Amino acid sequence: MKKIYILAAVCFSAVVLTAWQFLEKHIITRGIRYSVTDNRTTLRINVQYDNDKAAALEKYIDSCFQPVKVFDGQHEIEKDIVIAPAASFHINASEGAFQLTARKKENSPASLAHIKEVCGGLKTIILAQ
């Protein structure tokens, strides 16, 4: 009889742990996440942030890529941005989430460095109190 209680406790613990991991992975919680994936073909920046920082982030991005207006007053966008023949990227954004993807063969080393610099500045925006 004692073995049944131990087995039930282990099974219950396993179910709770699995549910916790699932919820942690699939539900966006209030908070900040910043990741950069830089491989042989692509540079990708993913940022999740508090929604109250959206206006500041959008204004910052628009100022960095002038004269091109990336957001132009919109909060949700999904579009390709071409700044110059050797500077283009794709942005998918909504309030609280920002993703920039740049293909390396379509960008010069200088434009990739500029994109990294701009996206590094995003940390300052989303961490500001």
C-alpha positions as CSV (number, residue, x, y, z in Angstrom):
1,M,0.0,0.0,0.0
2,K,2.9,2.3,0.8
3,K,4.3,1.8,-2.7
4,I,1.1,3.0,-4.3
5,Y,1.3,6.3,-2.4
6,I,4.9,6.8,-3.4
7,L,4.1,6.0,-7.0
8,A,1.2,8.4,-7.0
9,A,3.4,11.2,-5.5
10,V,6.0,10.6,-8.2
11,C,3.4,10.6,-11.0
12,F,1.8,13.8,-9.6
13,S,5.2,15.5,-9.3
14,A,6.0,14.5,-12.9
15,V,2.7,15.9,-14.2
16,V,3.2,19.2,-12.3
17,L,6.8,19.6,-13.6
18,T,5.7,18.8,-17.2
19,A,2.8,21.3,-16.9
20,W,5.2,24.0,-15.5
21,Q,7.7,23.5,-18.3
22,F,4.9,23.7,-20.9
23,L,3.4,26.9,-19.5
24,E,6.9,28.5,-19.1
25,K,7.7,27.7,-22.8
26,H,4.4,28.5,-24.4
27,I,2.9,31.4,-22.5
28,I,4.4,34.8,-22.8
29,T,4.8,36.3,-19.3
30,R,5.4,39.9,-18.5
31,G,9.1,40.5,-18.8
32,I,12.0,41.0,-21.1
33,R,13.7,38.5,-23.4
34,Y,16.4,39.5,-25.9
35,S,18.2,37.0,-28.2
36,V,20.5,37.3,-31.2
37,T,21.0,34.4,-33.6
38,D,23.9,35.0,-35.9
39,N,24.7,32.0,-38.1
40,R,26.4,31.7,-41.5
41,T,23.3,32.9,-43.5
42,T,21.1,34.9,-41.2
43,L,21.2,37.5,-38.5
44,R,18.0,37.4,-36.3
45,I,17.1,39.5,-33.3
46,N,14.1,38.6,-31.1
47,V,13.0,40.9,-28.4
48,Q,10.0,40.5,-26.0
49,Y,9.4,43.5,-23.7
50,D,6.7,45.2,-21.6
51,N,4.0,46.7,-23.8
52,D,4.5,50.1,-22.2
53,K,7.9,50.4,-23.9
54,A,6.3,50.0,-27.4
55,A,6.2,53.7,-28.3
56,A,9.8,54.3,-27.2
57,L,11.0,51.3,-29.1
58,E,9.1,52.2,-32.3
59,K,10.4,55.8,-32.2
60,Y,14.0,54.6,-31.7
61,I,13.8,52.2,-34.6
62,D,12.3,54.9,-36.9
63,S,15.0,57.3,-35.9
64,C,17.8,54.8,-36.6
65,F,16.7,54.0,-40.2
66,Q,15.8,57.4,-41.4
67,P,14.6,58.5,-43.9
68,V,12.8,55.1,-44.1
69,K,9.8,55.0,-41.7
70,V,9.7,51.5,-40.3
71,F,6.7,51.8,-38.0
72,D,5.3,55.1,-39.2
73,G,2.8,55.3,-36.4
74,Q,1.6,51.6,-36.6
75,H,2.1,49.2,-33.7
76,E,1.8,46.0,-35.7
77,I,3.9,45.5,-38.8
78,E,5.3,42.8,-40.9
79,K,7.3,44.1,-43.8
80,D,10.6,44.1,-45.7
81,I,12.7,47.2,-45.3
82,V,15.1,48.3,-48.0
83,I,17.4,51.1,-47.0
84,A,20.0,50.8,-49.7
85,P,20.9,48.2,-52.3
86,A,23.1,46.3,-49.8
87,A,20.9,47.0,-46.7
88,S,17.6,45.2,-46.3
89,F,15.9,43.2,-43.6
90,H,12.5,41.9,-42.5
91,I,10.7,43.1,-39.4
92,N,7.8,41.4,-37.7
93,A,6.6,43.4,-34.7
94,S,3.6,44.1,-32.4
95,E,3.3,45.7,-29.0
96,G,5.6,43.7,-26.7
97,A,7.4,41.8,-29.5
98,F,10.0,42.6,-32.1
99,Q,11.8,40.4,-34.6
100,L,14.3,41.5,-37.2
101,T,15.7,39.1,-39.7
102,A,18.6,40.0,-42.1
103,R,20.0,37.7,-44.7
104,K,23.7,38.0,-44.9
105,K,24.1,37.6,-48.6
106,E,21.7,40.6,-49.2
107,N,23.6,42.9,-46.8
108,S,27.0,44.4,-46.7
109,P,29.2,43.9,-43.7
110,A,28.7,47.6,-42.8
111,S,24.9,47.3,-42.9
112,L,25.0,44.2,-40.7
113,A,27.2,46.0,-38.2
114,H,24.7,48.9,-38.2
115,I,21.8,46.5,-37.6
116,K,23.6,44.9,-34.7
117,E,24.4,48.3,-33.3
118,V,20.8,49.5,-33.6
119,C,19.5,46.3,-32.0
120,G,22.0,46.5,-29.2
121,G,20.5,49.9,-28.5
122,L,17.1,48.2,-28.0
123,K,18.4,46.9,-24.7
124,T,18.7,50.4,-23.4
125,I,15.2,51.2,-24.4
126,I,13.5,48.1,-23.0
127,L,15.5,48.2,-19.8
128,A,14.8,51.9,-19.1
129,Q,12.7,52.5,-16.0
